[in-house]
Amino acid sequence: MIVVGLTGSIGMGKSTAAAMLRRMRLPLFDAAVLFPGVRTAEGGIDRSLLGRRVFGDPEALGRLERIIHPMVAAREKQFLARARARRKPIAVLDVPLLFESRGAARCDYVVVVSAPAMLQRQRVMRRPGMTDARFAMILKQQMPDAEKRRRADFVVPTGLDRKLSLRRLRAIIRLLRTGKPPSVSSGARAVNNHRRRGR
């Protein structure tokens, strides 16, 4: 089974990409849903609550990570075991801070969603409770988008056209299903070769 990591900086369109992959009937593990108290009445994730829970207080963030990370890891293992038992050829791990938490090592391939910085800012600033200072603080705690794109095996643009993003995702999944994914650039391979292992 191929394990694909899905990630991207705040406001890059990762949630939209995850929804597209679900519609392709791929098993998808969403690490964010394991944060208690951030669900909306409709069952989705309230980003403003999640953001307030995670960002802005390094000490609180450290305490939260020590509590949450083992839970996320256990649920993730259960998810992958179920997917393997059902003989799924591909499973997706939707993890916001995949590179920052060194989670890329658990993935065979990493897909990064990316959008222009101006569009990213517009998206994020529309969120309830967001301020310039808070946005700057969040960006400081995340790996720069350019570095994530450099480390990625695949990059999906989300700033132009939703149909283009869907076509790119479909093409990636099609390549992985054929068992002939394209080779990555030498720079990306140097970063990612530690996690190239057959599954």
Residue pairs with C-beta under 8 A, 6 or more apart in sequence:
1 80
1 83
1 84
1 88
1 89
1 90
1 91
1 199
2 89
2 90
2 91
2 108
2 109
2 176
2 199
3 80
3 90
3 91
3 92
3 93
3 106
3 107
3 108
3 109
3 199
4 90
4 91
4 92
4 93
4 107
4 108
4 109
4 110
4 111
4 176
5 92
5 93
5 95
5 98
5 103
5 104
5 106
5 107
5 109
5 110
5 111
6 14
6 17
6 18
6 21
6 28
6 92
6 93
6 94
6 95
6 98
6 110
6 111
6 113
7 14
7 94
7 95
7 96
7 97
7 98
7 99
7 110
7 111
7 112
7 113
7 148
8 14
8 17
8 96
8 112
8 113
8 114
8 145
8 148
8 158
9 114
9 120
9 139
9 142
9 143
9 144
9 145
9 148
10 96
10 120
10 124
10 135
10 138
10 139
10 142
11 115
11 119
11 120
11 121
11 123
11 124
12 113
12 114
12 115
12 120
12 145
12 158
13 113
13 115
13 123
13 158
13 159
13 165
14 94
14 96
14 113
15 45
16 113
16 158
16 162
16 165
17 111
17 113
17 156
17 158
17 165
17 169
18 28
18 30
18 92
18 94
20 165
20 166
20 169
21 28
21 92
21 169
21 173
22 28
24 169
24 170
24 173
26 88
26 90
26 91
26 92
26 173
27 79
27 82
27 83
27 86
27 88
27 90
27 91
27 92
28 91
28 92
28 93
28 94
29 75
29 76
29 79
29 80
29 91
29 92
29 93
29 94
30 94
31 72
31 76
31 93
31 94
31 95
31 96
32 38
32 45
32 50
32 94
32 96
33 39
33 45
34 68
34 71
34 72
34 75
35 50
35 53
35 54
35 68
37 49
37 53
38 45
38 46
38 49
38 50
38 53
39 45
39 46
40 46
47 127
48 127
48 128
48 129
48 130
51 127
51 129
51 130
51 134
51 138
52 129
53 64
54 61
54 64
55 61
55 134
55 137
55 138
55 141
56 134
56 137
69 101
76 93
76 106
79 91
80 91
83 91
84 91
89 176
89 177
90 173
90 176
90 177
93 103
93 106
93 107
95 101
95 103
97 103
97 142
98 104
98 107
98 110
99 110
99 143
99 147
99 148
99 151
100 141
100 142
100 143
104 110
104 151
104 192
104 195
105 194
105 195
106 195
107 195
108 195
108 196
108 197
108 199
109 153
109 154
109 176
109 181
110 151
110 152
110 153
110 154
110 192
111 152
111 153
111 154
111 155
111 156
111 169
111 172
112 148
112 149
112 151
112 152
112 154
112 155
112 156
113 155
113 156
113 157
113 158
113 165
114 145
114 148
114 149
114 155
114 156
114 157
114 158
114 159
115 123
115 157
115 158
115 159
116 159
117 145
119 159
120 145
121 135
124 130
124 135
124 138
125 132
125 135
149 155
150 187
150 188
150 191
151 188
151 191
151 192
152 188
153 181
153 184
153 188
153 192
154 168
154 172
156 165
156 168
156 169
156 172
157 164
157 165
157 168
158 165
175 181
175 182
183 189
184 192
